[in-house]
């Protein structure tokens, strides 16, 4: 999961993402996981905060989307 988010956000390989909050919601036939992530450099310093919405359709064909907010 984190590697997919790093790729979507364009985060350098030596940086890490740390989840600071998560929320789940369901509406309009979609399950959504909403994450707030801190981006930290190799020294552990926070260099950015990102918001990701990871959705999946509850109906076939169960398509998934990762959206940067």
C-alpha positions as CSV (number, residue, x, y, z in Angstrom):
1,X,0.0,0.0,0.0
2,X,2.6,2.6,1.0
3,X,4.7,1.9,-2.1
4,X,1.7,2.6,-4.3
5,X,1.1,5.9,-2.5
6,X,4.7,6.9,-2.8
7,X,4.6,6.3,-6.5
8,X,1.3,8.2,-6.9
9,X,2.7,11.1,-4.9
10,X,6.2,11.1,-6.5
11,X,7.9,10.7,-3.1
12,X,11.6,9.8,-3.3
13,X,12.6,6.3,-2.5
14,X,14.7,7.4,0.6
15,X,11.7,9.2,2.1
16,X,9.0,7.4,4.2
17,X,5.3,8.0,4.6
18,X,3.8,7.8,8.1
19,X,0.1,7.6,8.6
20,X,-1.1,10.2,11.1
21,X,-4.9,9.7,10.6
22,X,-7.3,7.5,8.8
23,X,-11.0,7.6,8.2
24,X,-13.4,5.2,6.4
25,X,-16.6,6.1,4.7
26,X,-19.1,4.5,2.3
27,X,-21.3,6.3,-0.1
28,X,-22.5,6.2,-3.7
29,X,-21.5,2.5,-4.1
30,X,-17.9,3.3,-3.0
31,X,-15.9,2.2,0.0
32,X,-13.3,4.9,0.7
33,X,-10.3,5.0,3.0
34,X,-9.0,8.5,3.6
35,X,-5.4,8.9,4.9
36,X,-3.4,11.8,6.1
37,X,0.3,11.0,5.7
38,X,3.5,12.7,6.7
39,X,6.4,12.5,4.4
40,X,9.7,12.2,6.2
41,X,13.2,12.5,4.8
42,X,16.1,10.1,5.6
43,X,16.8,12.2,8.8
44,X,13.2,11.7,10.0
45,X,12.2,15.3,9.5
46,X,8.7,16.1,8.2
47,X,9.0,17.6,4.8
48,X,5.3,17.4,3.7
49,X,1.8,16.3,4.5
50,X,-0.3,14.5,2.0
51,X,-4.0,13.4,1.8
52,X,-4.9,10.2,-0.1
53,X,-8.4,8.8,-0.9
54,X,-8.2,5.1,-1.7
55,X,-11.6,4.0,-3.1
56,X,-13.1,0.7,-4.3
57,X,-16.4,0.1,-5.9
58,X,-18.6,-2.3,-3.8
59,X,-20.2,-3.5,-7.1
60,X,-18.5,-5.6,-9.7
61,X,-16.0,-5.2,-11.3
62,X,-14.7,-3.7,-8.0
63,X,-12.6,-1.0,-9.6
64,X,-10.1,0.8,-7.4
65,X,-8.8,4.4,-7.5
66,X,-6.1,6.2,-5.5
67,X,-6.8,9.9,-5.5
68,X,-4.4,12.6,-4.2
69,X,-6.4,15.4,-2.5
